[in-house]
Amino acid sequence: MYEKLKEKGTVRFELQKTFWGAYHAIVIDQYGISWSLNYPEN
C-alpha cells in the first residue's frame, strides 16, 4: 500500500523501523488525504 500511495502522493515520513517494533510511514495521497501506515515487524 505504501508504494502505491507514494506513486502519486507526497511522502511526509518515509517508511522506517520504529522503537515500538513496527514500520511506520505517513503519506498524503493525490486527493489530499493523509495516511498513517503502521506495519508489524514480523
trRosetta pair geometry for C-beta under 8 A, 3 or more apart (Angstrom, degrees):
i j d omega theta_ij theta_ji phi_ij phi_ji
1 4 5.8 -59 -151 38 34 110
1 5 6.2 31 156 -19 69 109
1 35 7.9 -134 145 166 114 151
1 37 6.6 177 94 -117 116 136
2 5 6.0 -60 -147 38 27 108
2 6 6.3 16 161 -13 65 112
2 15 5.3 38 -165 -65 158 137
2 25 5.4 70 -125 56 122 155
2 27 6.7 154 -143 -24 66 143
2 37 5.7 -156 -80 83 96 171
3 6 6.2 -63 -145 40 26 105
3 7 6.9 46 153 -42 60 95
4 7 5.9 -39 -161 2 33 118
5 8 7.9 -93 -174 51 32 72
5 9 4.9 -22 164 20 72 143
5 27 4.3 104 128 112 127 151
5 29 5.5 -81 -150 -93 91 88
5 35 5.8 -86 -141 43 159 151
5 37 7.9 -175 27 -42 153 136
6 9 5.6 -79 -108 61 29 94
6 11 5.2 16 -121 -61 111 104
6 27 5.6 -102 -72 -126 75 137
8 29 7.2 35 89 -168 92 67
8 30 4.1 -14 128 -63 114 123
9 27 5.0 77 111 168 141 103
9 28 5.4 -179 -173 89 106 48
9 29 4.4 -67 -92 -118 128 33
9 30 5.6 -103 -77 -43 69 60
9 35 7.9 0 179 20 170 116
10 27 6.9 158 79 -161 42 65
10 28 4.6 -6 57 56 96 102
11 14 5.9 48 162 -84 133 59
11 25 7.0 -52 -147 -172 97 110
11 26 7.6 113 -167 84 56 57
11 27 5.4 -33 -105 -106 57 83
12 26 4.3 -50 70 102 108 106
12 27 6.6 -175 13 -95 83 25
12 28 6.1 75 -33 -18 113 95
12 34 7.4 -5 3 -137 147 102
13 16 7.8 -100 159 20 85 103
13 24 7.0 -23 123 125 127 90
13 25 5.6 179 95 -152 83 47
13 26 4.0 58 29 28 107 97
14 25 6.3 -57 156 -120 21 99
15 23 5.6 27 -177 168 91 111
15 24 7.2 177 -138 85 53 27
15 25 3.9 -35 -81 -62 67 128
15 37 7.3 -31 -102 84 97 125
15 39 8.0 19 -152 18 112 124
16 23 6.6 -175 97 -149 15 77
16 24 6.8 -32 62 58 63 71
16 25 7.3 115 8 -76 61 79
17 22 7.7 168 -147 95 56 27
17 23 5.7 -44 -90 -96 50 73
17 41 7.2 55 -132 -107 98 105
18 21 7.1 -51 80 19 82 21
18 22 5.4 -5 42 63 114 71
18 23 7.0 165 -3 -109 88 20
18 24 4.9 42 -43 2 129 119
21 40 7.6 3 127 -154 88 66
21 41 5.0 -83 171 -13 73 134
22 38 5.3 25 143 -174 145 86
22 39 6.0 159 -175 77 91 43
22 40 5.5 -59 -115 -110 94 33
22 41 5.7 -117 -99 -39 37 78
23 37 8.0 -18 111 120 84 97
23 38 7.4 156 80 -155 50 41
23 39 4.4 -12 58 59 100 102
23 41 6.8 126 -24 -91 81 60
24 36 7.6 -12 -164 -177 94 80
24 37 6.7 158 -153 88 45 63
24 38 5.3 -1 -104 -105 81 72
24 39 7.7 -162 -69 23 39 69
25 36 7.8 174 89 -154 45 42
25 37 4.7 -3 58 56 88 110
26 34 6.6 -4 -173 -172 98 97
26 35 6.9 165 -153 85 49 54
26 36 5.3 -12 -104 -104 85 67
26 37 7.3 -173 -81 18 34 75
27 34 7.6 161 87 -153 37 52
27 35 4.9 -12 63 58 84 105
27 37 7.0 18 10 -8 102 117
28 32 6.4 -12 -180 -145 107 33
28 33 7.0 160 -155 77 63 32
28 34 5.2 -30 -98 -95 78 66
28 35 7.4 173 -90 15 26 75
29 32 7.2 -45 71 24 70 18
29 33 4.9 -3 38 57 111 87
29 34 8.0 -153 6 -77 76 19
29 35 6.3 67 -35 -17 99 115
